[in-house]
Amino acid sequence: SMGAANHHRVPVAREALRAQMDVVERWAYLDHAAVAPITRPARQAMAQWIEEIATEGDTLWPQWSRQVGAARETAAQLIGADADEIALVTSTTAGINLVAEGLDWRQGDNVVTLEDEFPSNLYPWMHLRDLGVETRRAPTGEGHVDYDQLAELCDHRTRVITVSWVGYANGCRRDLAILCDIAARRDALLFVDAIQGLGAFPLDVRATPIDFLAADSHKWLLGPEGAGIAYLRRDRLPLLRATGVGWNSVVQGSDYGRIELNLRNNAARYEGGAKNIGGLIGMGASMELLARVGIDRIAESILEVTDFAGARLAESGYHIVSPRDEGHASGILSIELPGVDVAAVRRHCLDQGVALAYRAGRLRISPHAYNDHEDIERFIAALRSFA
């Protein structure tokens, strides 16, 4: 389904990114929806930081601080936000909880989400039950959202609509613009768990005015675990009570002797304590690489390689449950293997140098822009040789 006009651009992104992935020497790595290998720039930046903290202690802290600041800037540019709307967090879960634990919930409020959400985007909202907040889950047919049905679940007490941009199990990419409209009509806030889309598909939070977003770097952003971002739209920050407050949450920061509770008037108020410096430096390096290659081109390459994989699987008689129509296709392909032990298939594939996963009883591959047709052929061969 790639436009012929775009076709010649795909290998450009593919080769540029592949040259920066050390994992390709050994693996056909098709598991980016789980934990991605990090890029060479991230590997080098993190290794350098380890060297520095070991040999120089904290004397290079100002330099690391600048690198972390650069990571924040890159993250902001990636989604069209301002740097002061970005909180650096340790996980998607931490980002979700800034909002789940920060809003002034009232008994009888509700949150509307999807039936097939990843647990991280369910439990923080379900946990509000003791405050009298109900979590409503819209059914999804193989990932597809019935937006009218979702809108009908909302009422005047709906505070938050929260969805994964891309469904983790089936790979359905959701229409954030429609969700923005529904939220606006209902006077609700829109939260997006972006971890399965950020780094793979373009997003501009000014053009698509979502309220909040969170994502860790260890999937499509090709960074390490334990380093991520939360986007908190500037005019929504006053709606949230600051949580996790610490020495760095206040305006004077490192001036430890001056005790005045004057919280930062930006997303950095959530960075109360020490940061995962090495991880954030690695995240920044990978994000920078992706931005240089171009997210539009990366998206084209991901769609091209997953289209190719889909065609090869269909030829081999396998059934794909992931939506592949334009706008809904993502980097995730979910494959139905009736009557087959998918865990055993995965082990067999790992033995053959092919990394993938299984979710919801199906085999799941999630190639990135650097994966080529040869990687897919290795996967098809491994799948066929399973007996």
C-alpha positions, -999 to +999 in steps of 0.1 A: +000+000+000+030+023-003+026+050-029+050+044-058+062+080-055+073+074-020+089+041-027+124+053-035+126+072-002+120+042+020+155+026+016+171+060+025+156+060+060+162+022+062+199+023+054+206+055+074+191+039+105+204+004+099+239+017+099+234+028+135+220-004+148+245-029+162+218-055+168+216-063+131+249-082+132+232-111+149+195-107+149+165-102+127+151-081+155+113-078+152+103-070+188+103-032+191+069-032+206+084-050+237+120-037+243+141-023+215+178-025+211+194+009+215+211+028+187+248+032+184+247+069+193+228+060+225+253+032+232+283+056+228+267+084+247+258+062+276+292+044+276+309+078+277+288+089+307+297+057+325+333+064+318+330+099+331+311+092+363+337+064+371+368+085+365+356+121+372+328+117+398+303+146+396+328+172+384+312+169+349+277+174+362+271+208+344+279+190+311+255+162+318+229+187+328+233+204+294+229+169+277+197+162+297+185+197+287+192+189+250+172+156+254+142+176+267+145+200+237+147+171+212+116+154+229+097+187+226+106+191+190+096+156+182+060+163+191+058+200+184+056+210+221+077+235+241+105+222+263+087+235+295+058+212+287+080+181+289+086+163+321+114+137+320+101+105+337+112+070+345+084+052+327+051+056+308+034+045+340+050+074+359+037+098+332+002+084+334+001+087+372+010+124+371-025+129+357-043+100+374-030+112+408-030+149+401-066+158+391-090+168+418-114+139+414-149+141+428-171+111+437-191+102+406-165+112+381-155+087+354-127+079+330-134+064+296-108+041+281-106+010+258-113-027+265-079-037+251-057-012+269-022-022+282-024-026+320-003+005+326-032+026+312-059+008+332-046+003+368-038+040+376-074+049+367-090+018+383-071+027+414-092+058+417-122+036+426-117+044+463-123+081+454-156+071+438-143+073+402-156+048+377-134+034+348-155+027+317-141+006+289-152+009+253-152-025+234-127-027+205-132-052+176-096-064+169-083-030+180-108-009+159-124+018+180-161+026+173-157+064+180-195+069+183-197+042+209-168+057+228-185+091+227-217+075+240-198+062+271-189+098+280-212+120+299-210+153+319-190+136+346-163+122+322-130+139+333-105+120+312-106+100+280-074+079+279-062+057+250-032+041+236-022+057+203-014+022+190-029-009+205-001-031+219-016-065+211-031-059+176-013-028+164-044-007+156-034+030+153-061+052+167-073+085+152-061+111+177-079+140+158-113+123+163-105+116+199-096+153+204-130+163+190-149+139+213-130+151+243-136+187+234-173+181+229-175+164+263-153+189+280-130+161+290-093+159+290-075+136+265-046+114+277-026+095+251-003+065+260+020+071+231+046+044+237+037+022+207+036+052+183+062+078+193+093+075+172+074+055+146+047+080+135+047+118+134+027+137+160+022+175+164+004+183+196-005+218+183-022+205+153-037+175+172-044+192+206-042+163+230-039+174+267-014+149+280+009+122+267+034+097+281+060+073+266+091+055+277+121+055+253+126+017+252+103+009+223+100+028+190+123+056+202+152+030+204+164+043+238+169+025+271+143+015+297+137+038+326+139+070+306+108+086+291+088+118+287+054+131+297+038+160+278+016+183+299-001+210+279+009+243+294-027+255+301-036+221+317-008+222+343-028+243+368-055+215+368-030+191+384-017+189+419+020+184+418+030+149+431+064+134+439+076+168+450+113+171+460+143+195+460+143+200+423+105+208+421+110+244+433+122+274+413+155+277+433+164+241+427+201+236+438+200+264+463+193+239+491+196+264+520+167+286+507+135+268+518+105+283+500+078+261+485+075+279+451+069+251+426+083+255+391+056+267+368+064+241+342+064+203+337+099+200+354+082+205+387+076+167+385+114+160+384+116+162+422+147+141+428+178+127+411+174+117+375+185+087+355+212+108+338+227+080+318+194+068+305+182+103+296+214+110+277+209+077+258+173+086+251+183+120+238+209+105+215+185+081+199+158+107+196+182+130+179+191+103+154+154+096+146+148+133+142+177+136+117+165+106+097+130+122+098+099+107+114+079+109+082+105+088+064+107+064+094+069+059+092+071+052+055+098+026+060+079+009+089+047+007+068+066-006+038+084-034+057+052-044+076+032-044+043+059-066+028+057-089+059+019-090+056+021-100+019+047-127+026+026-141+055-005-141+034+013-160+006+023-186+032-013-190+043-011-171+077-039-149+089-031-114+102-056-098+126-039-063+126-057-036+107-037-027+076-058+001+061-043+035+058-043+055+090-048+024+112-017+003+102+013+005+126+046-013+131+028-042+149+016-073+131-004-098+151-006-133+135-032-159+142-018-195+146-048-216+154-040-247+175-003-239+177+017-233+209+029-197+202+054-197+231+071-227+214+071-208+181+087-179+197+114-200+213+121-217+179+124-183+162+148-170+189+169-201+182+170-190+146+181-155+154+146-139+150+133-119+180+096-115+184+068-119+210+034-133+216+004-113+230-032-122+234-025-158+222-010-146+189+024-142+175+035-105+173+062-090+151+071-053+154+097-043+128+113-008+129+124+013+100+158-003+098+144-038+093+148-049+058+132-076+036+159-101+044+150-098+081+114-107+071+125-136+050+145-149+080+113-147+101+092-165+074+118-192+071+119-197+109+081-198+110+079-224+082+106-246+098+087-249+131+075-284+135 
